[in-house]
Amino acid sequence: MTKMRNIILVAMSLTFLSGCSVIETGSRGLKVRFGKIVSEPLPEGLYFYNPITTKVVQLDCRELKWESKTNTYSKDAQVVEVLYTATYNLERAAVAKTYESVGRYWQQKLMRQTLEGTLKEVVGMYDAVALIQNREEARRTVQTKLQASLATKNVILKSFEFNNLNFDDKFEEAVKRKVIAVEQAKEAKNKTVRVKEEAQQRIIQARAEAESMTIRSKALSQNKGLVEYEAVQKWNGVLPKIVTGGDGAIPFISVSDK
């Protein structure tokens, strides 16, 4: 009985003095003893350790999504509210370095600062209207700069998207009015061009007709036979029914005896 009791006491002592931790799928763990990392990154699984001297911390290395918004200024001092989404993950091989430099909660310390800093830099490169017109170009610029910046912090950026770009109501109304004015100006210009083209066509046609008449008149004046030829071309083959008496003649064509 005494022996059994001793065994139970030893087992209870070992249980009390032994801790265990489960590293979840997609994460990596580190054994830390008295504040110092004493293991390589631990993959998914169950681990035992002395809870008095050691603890196991784990950092999430899965693909994560950061959705947020921030206010910044365009190049022409317009306030822009940027709603965005970034998809990223921590490099698994770099969990020890990340834990040593920024700690377990690396996302809060790294992502917001880097994201907002890059957004302010890129948005500040564009006038507000240009930002609207070149939204995709600005997005690609932000993504490229973020990838380079986060890579130095052992974070892999998968994608970056603008969810929305919000401006002051007065500015948005002014933009709408400008767009309408531009479209109206384009329509007016197109109409002017069309009218000019039609007028030019009429001038060309009239000029051609005038030149044709000049040529025909000149030809007729120089060749009387051509006048008779023209009459024949227009004659329907029926002689006039009214014939003048006396010396009256029916002028039509001259028939030569030759």
C-alpha positions as CSV (number, residue, x, y, z in Angstrom):
1,M,0.0,0.0,0.0
2,T,2.8,2.4,0.9
3,K,4.6,1.5,-2.3
4,M,1.6,2.3,-4.4
5,R,1.1,5.6,-2.6
6,N,4.7,6.5,-3.4
7,I,4.3,5.7,-7.1
8,I,1.2,7.9,-7.2
9,L,3.0,10.7,-5.5
10,V,5.9,10.5,-8.0
11,A,3.6,10.4,-10.9
12,M,1.7,13.4,-9.6
13,S,5.0,15.3,-9.1
14,L,6.2,14.5,-12.6
15,T,2.8,15.7,-14.0
16,F,3.0,18.9,-12.0
17,L,6.6,19.5,-13.1
18,S,6.0,18.6,-16.7
19,G,4.2,20.8,-19.2
20,C,3.1,20.0,-22.7
21,S,2.2,22.1,-25.7
22,V,0.7,21.4,-29.1
23,I,2.1,23.3,-32.1
24,E,-0.9,23.9,-34.4
25,T,-0.9,23.2,-38.2
26,G,0.7,26.0,-40.1
27,S,2.6,27.3,-37.1
28,R,6.1,26.9,-35.7
29,G,7.1,26.7,-32.1
30,L,10.2,27.7,-30.0
31,K,11.4,26.5,-26.7
32,V,12.4,29.4,-24.6
33,R,14.3,28.9,-21.3
34,F,14.8,31.9,-19.1
35,G,14.1,34.2,-22.0
36,K,16.5,32.5,-24.4
37,I,15.6,30.4,-27.4
38,V,16.9,26.9,-26.9
39,S,15.5,25.0,-29.8
40,E,15.2,25.0,-33.6
41,P,11.8,25.9,-34.9
42,L,9.4,23.1,-33.9
43,P,7.0,21.8,-36.5
44,E,3.4,20.8,-35.8
45,G,3.1,18.3,-33.0
46,L,3.0,17.6,-29.2
47,Y,5.9,18.7,-27.1
48,F,6.8,18.3,-23.4
49,Y,8.9,20.7,-21.3
50,N,9.7,21.8,-17.8
51,P,7.2,24.6,-17.0
52,I,9.3,26.0,-14.3
53,T,12.3,26.8,-16.5
54,T,10.9,26.6,-20.0
55,K,8.0,27.7,-22.1
56,V,6.9,27.0,-25.7
57,V,5.8,29.9,-27.9
58,Q,4.4,29.5,-31.3
59,L,4.2,31.9,-34.2
60,D,1.5,31.6,-36.9
61,C,3.0,31.0,-40.3
62,R,-0.2,30.4,-42.2
63,E,-1.4,32.7,-45.0
64,L,-3.0,35.7,-43.2
65,K,-5.1,38.6,-44.3
66,W,-4.9,42.2,-43.1
67,E,-8.0,44.3,-43.8
68,S,-7.9,47.9,-42.6
69,K,-8.2,51.5,-43.6
70,T,-6.2,54.6,-43.2
71,N,-6.4,58.3,-44.1
72,T,-3.7,60.0,-46.1
73,Y,-3.2,62.9,-48.5
74,S,-2.8,63.1,-52.2
75,K,-0.2,65.2,-53.9
76,D,-2.7,68.1,-54.2
77,A,-3.6,67.9,-50.5
78,Q,-6.9,66.0,-50.9
79,V,-7.9,63.7,-48.0
80,V,-8.1,60.1,-49.2
81,E,-9.6,57.3,-47.1
82,V,-7.9,54.1,-48.3
83,L,-9.6,50.7,-47.6
84,Y,-7.3,47.9,-48.4
85,T,-6.5,44.2,-48.0
86,A,-3.1,42.5,-47.8
87,T,-2.4,38.8,-47.9
88,Y,0.9,37.5,-46.4
89,N,2.7,35.0,-44.3
90,L,5.7,34.7,-42.1
91,E,8.7,32.8,-43.3
92,R,8.8,29.6,-41.3
93,A,12.6,29.4,-41.3
94,A,12.7,32.9,-39.8
95,V,10.5,32.4,-36.7
96,A,13.4,32.5,-34.2
97,K,14.8,35.8,-35.7
98,T,11.3,37.3,-35.8
99,Y,10.6,36.4,-32.2
100,E,14.0,37.8,-31.1
101,S,13.5,41.1,-32.9
102,V,9.8,41.9,-32.5
103,G,8.3,39.2,-30.3
104,R,5.4,36.8,-30.6
105,Y,2.8,39.4,-31.8
106,W,4.8,40.3,-34.9
107,Q,1.7,41.1,-37.0
108,Q,0.6,44.1,-34.9
109,K,4.1,45.5,-34.7
110,L,5.2,45.0,-38.3
111,M,2.2,45.0,-40.6
112,R,0.3,48.2,-39.8
113,Q,3.4,50.4,-39.7
114,T,4.8,49.0,-43.0
115,L,1.4,49.1,-44.8
116,E,0.4,52.6,-43.8
117,G,3.8,54.0,-44.4
118,T,3.9,52.6,-47.9
119,L,0.4,53.7,-48.7
120,K,1.1,57.3,-47.6
121,E,4.2,57.4,-49.7
122,V,2.5,56.1,-52.9
123,V,-0.8,58.0,-52.6
124,G,1.3,61.2,-52.0
125,M,2.8,60.7,-55.5
126,Y,-0.6,61.3,-57.3
127,D,-3.0,64.2,-57.6
128,A,-6.4,63.0,-56.5
129,V,-7.9,62.8,-60.0
130,A,-4.8,61.1,-61.3
131,L,-5.1,58.6,-58.4
132,I,-8.6,57.7,-59.5
133,Q,-7.6,57.4,-63.2
134,N,-4.4,55.4,-62.4
135,R,-5.8,53.3,-59.5
136,E,-4.4,50.0,-60.9
137,E,-0.9,51.5,-61.5
138,A,-0.9,52.8,-57.9
139,R,-2.0,49.4,-56.5
140,R,0.9,47.7,-58.3
141,T,3.4,50.3,-57.0
142,V,2.2,49.8,-53.5
143,Q,2.4,46.0,-53.8
144,T,6.0,46.1,-55.2
145,K,7.2,48.5,-52.5
146,L,5.5,46.4,-49.8
147,Q,7.0,43.2,-51.1
148,A,10.5,44.7,-50.9
149,S,10.0,46.2,-47.5
150,L,8.3,43.2,-45.8
151,A,10.9,40.8,-47.3
152,T,13.5,42.5,-45.1
153,K,11.3,41.6,-42.1
154,N,11.0,38.0,-43.2
155,V,7.3,38.4,-44.3
156,I,6.2,37.3,-47.7
157,L,3.5,39.5,-49.3
158,K,1.2,37.5,-51.6
159,S,-1.1,40.3,-52.7
160,F,-2.3,43.8,-52.1
161,E,-5.7,45.2,-53.2
162,F,-7.5,48.6,-52.9
163,N,-11.0,47.9,-51.6
164,N,-12.0,51.5,-52.0
165,L,-10.7,55.0,-52.3
166,N,-13.0,57.6,-50.6
167,F,-12.7,61.3,-51.0
168,D,-14.5,64.3,-49.6
169,D,-18.1,64.7,-50.9
170,K,-17.4,68.1,-52.3
171,F,-14.4,66.8,-54.2
172,E,-16.2,63.8,-55.6
173,E,-19.0,66.1,-56.8
174,A,-16.4,68.3,-58.5
175,V,-14.8,65.3,-60.2
176,K,-18.2,64.3,-61.5
177,R,-18.9,67.7,-62.9
178,K,-15.4,67.7,-64.5
179,V,-16.0,64.3,-66.1
180,I,-19.3,65.5,-67.5
181,A,-17.7,68.7,-68.8
182,V,-14.9,66.8,-70.5
183,E,-17.4,64.4,-72.1
184,Q,-19.5,67.3,-73.4
185,A,-16.4,69.0,-74.7
186,K,-15.5,65.8,-76.6
187,E,-19.0,65.6,-78.0
188,A,-18.9,69.2,-79.1
189,K,-15.5,68.7,-80.7
190,N,-16.6,65.6,-82.5
191,K,-19.7,67.5,-83.8
192,T,-17.5,70.4,-85.0
193,V,-15.2,68.0,-86.8
194,R,-18.2,66.3,-88.4
195,V,-19.8,69.5,-89.6
196,K,-16.4,70.7,-91.0
197,E,-16.0,67.4,-92.8
198,E,-19.5,67.6,-94.3
199,A,-19.0,71.2,-95.4
200,Q,-15.6,70.2,-97.0
201,Q,-17.3,67.4,-98.9
202,R,-20.0,69.8,-100.2
203,I,-17.2,72.2,-101.3
204,I,-15.4,69.5,-103.1
205,Q,-18.6,68.3,-104.8
206,A,-19.5,71.9,-105.8
207,R,-16.0,72.5,-107.1
208,A,-16.1,69.3,-109.1
209,E,-19.5,70.2,-110.6
210,A,-18.3,73.7,-111.5
211,E,-15.1,72.3,-113.1
212,S,-17.2,69.8,-115.1
213,M,-19.6,72.6,-116.3
214,T,-16.6,74.7,-117.3
215,I,-15.0,71.9,-119.3
216,R,-18.3,71.1,-121.0
217,S,-19.1,74.7,-121.8
218,K,-15.7,75.2,-123.3
219,A,-16.0,72.0,-125.4
220,L,-19.4,73.0,-126.7
221,S,-18.3,76.5,-127.7
222,Q,-15.4,75.1,-129.6
223,N,-17.2,72.3,-131.4
224,K,-20.7,73.0,-132.9
225,G,-21.0,69.4,-133.9
226,L,-20.8,68.4,-130.2
227,V,-24.0,70.5,-129.7
228,E,-25.8,68.5,-132.2
229,Y,-24.4,65.3,-130.7
230,E,-25.7,66.3,-127.3
231,A,-29.2,67.0,-128.8
232,V,-29.2,63.6,-130.4
233,Q,-28.3,62.0,-127.1
234,K,-31.3,63.7,-125.5
235,W,-33.8,63.1,-128.4
236,N,-36.5,60.5,-127.7
237,G,-36.9,59.6,-131.3
238,V,-40.2,61.4,-131.9
239,L,-40.4,64.4,-134.3
240,P,-42.2,67.5,-133.2
241,K,-46.0,67.4,-134.1
242,I,-46.3,71.2,-134.7
243,V,-44.7,72.2,-137.9
244,T,-44.5,75.8,-138.9
245,G,-45.7,76.9,-142.3
246,G,-44.1,79.1,-145.0
247,D,-40.4,79.5,-144.6
248,G,-40.3,78.2,-141.1
249,A,-37.9,75.5,-140.4
250,I,-37.4,72.9,-137.8
251,P,-33.9,73.3,-136.5
252,F,-32.5,70.1,-135.3
253,I,-29.6,68.6,-137.1
254,S,-27.9,69.2,-140.4
255,V,-27.8,66.2,-142.7
256,S,-24.9,66.5,-145.0
257,D,-25.0,65.2,-148.6
258,K,-21.6,63.9,-148.2
